[in-house]
Amino acid sequence: MWLSEDALWARINTLSQIAVLKGEGRDAAIEVFKGILKDGDVERNEKGEVAAHGVTYFAWTDRI
């Protein structure tokens, strides 16, 4: 999936270890995120969106 930088940050921000950060910790996490995006090893499309690769596993159970 292709996401803008803002959409990607919004998605990462839903992770509990990021969402709970406040103050300097949050600022540091944002700087790390921005630094990673400036690295030359980020896959982008013609719109400048970032490739977000991942796999979702879903399991369903029921009583026997």
C-alpha positions, 0 to 999 in steps of 0.5 A, spaced: 500 500 500 502 507 498 501 512 504 503 519 504 508 521 510 502 524 514 498 518 513 504 513 515 505 517 521 498 516 523 498 509 522 504 508 526 501 513 531 496 508 533 501 503 536 501 503 543 508 504 544 508 510 540 501 513 542 503 513 549 509 518 548 509 525 551 513 531 550 521 530 549 519 522 547 514 524 542 518 529 539 524 524 539 520 519 535 517 524 530 525 526 529 527 518 528 521 517 523 523 523 519 530 521 519 528 514 516 524 517 511 529 522 508 534 515 508 535 513 501 532 506 502 525 508 502 521 506 496 516 511 493 511 512 487 511 517 482 506 521 487 512 521 493 508 516 497 511 511 501 511 503 500 508 500 506 509 493 506 506 488 511 502 482 512 495 481 516 494 475 520 486 473 522 484 467 526 477 465 528 475 460 533 469 457 536 467 453 541 467 445 540 
